[in-house]
Amino acid sequence: MNAAEIFAKIPGSFPPEKAGTLRAKFQFNLSGEGGGNWVVAIADGACTVSQGQVTKPDVSIGMTASDFVKMIAGELQPVRAFMQGKLKLQGDMNLAMKLQEIFAGASK
């Protein structure tokens, strides 16, 4: 599975009950082979994904596409990736943690 395939599956694996009243835009900037830019927007109990960039994301997440795929597959832990400098976060760290909680187990 590659990054584009993962982002295509996100709306279908979104559990609205875990998101509650969350309203946030997450900007993913993935570098390297298979990389690109995606926006995951959560609002009103729905999740949408689009390619490109948003002007003012609540959280920006940067990493290589290959590390992103490993992280989604459970082969790379997000905290470890952050501590090793493989995962760059800008913005609201609590929202980044909430995103992880919302989708925990969704890719299985």
N, C-alpha and C positions, 0 to 999 in steps of 0.2 A: 504494500500500500504506500502511496506517496502523499505529500502534503495536500495537493489539490483534491484527491479522493477523500481524505480525512475531512477537509472543510466542507465538501459536498454532503457528507453524512451528518454533520453537526445539527442542522435543524431537525432532522428526523429522530435524533437521539436526545433531544432537549427535554428534560423533565420539568415542566412549568411549576409543579408543586414545590420543587427545591429552590426555585428562583424567587418565589414570593412576589414582592413588589419591586424587585430590583430593576433599575433602569441604568444601563451602562453600555458604553462602546469600547470594545477591545480591539486595538490595532495590532495585528501580527505582521512583522517584517522578517521574512525568512530569506536568508542568503544561501548562495551555493546552488548546486544542481537541484532542480525541482523547486526552487524557492519562488518567492513572490510576495505580494502584499494582500492581506485579507482583513476585513472588518467583521467582527462578530458583534452584533447589536442585540441586546436583550431589553425588552420593554413590553409592558402590558401582557405578561404571560406568554410572550412569543420570542423566538430567536430567529434572526435572519443573518445570512452570511453573504458578503459581496466581495468581489475582488477590487483592489484599489486601496485608497487611503482616505481617512476622515481627517478633517481639519483639527479638531480638538478631542482626541480620544481620552477616555477616563484612565485607561491603562495602555501603554505601548509595550509589546513583548517582542524582543529581538533575539534571534538565534539562527543556527544553520537549519536548513530544511531536514537534513539527515538526523540532527539531534532532536528536532521536533517530532519526527516519525518515531524515533526511539522512545521519546518521552511518552507519547500517546500509547505505544505498545507496552509500556511498563518496564522497558529496559533501561530507562534513565529517570531517576527520581528528580522532580522539579527542584526541591531544596538543594540537592547535591549539584544539579546543573547550575543553579544560581551561585552557589558557593565556589564552584570551579570556574566561574566566568563564562560558562557556555550559554547562560540565559541572562539577558539584560532586561530589566524592568524599569519603566518610568511611569510615574503617576501613583495612583492609590493602591498601595500594596494589599490592603484589606480586600479590595475588589478582585485583585489577582487571586488571592486565596479563596474567595467566594466562587470564582469561576472554576477553580479546581474542585471545590466541594460539589458544585452543581453537576459537573460531568464525571465525577468519580464513578467508575464502573460502567460508564455509558458505552465505551468502545469495546467492551467484552461481548 
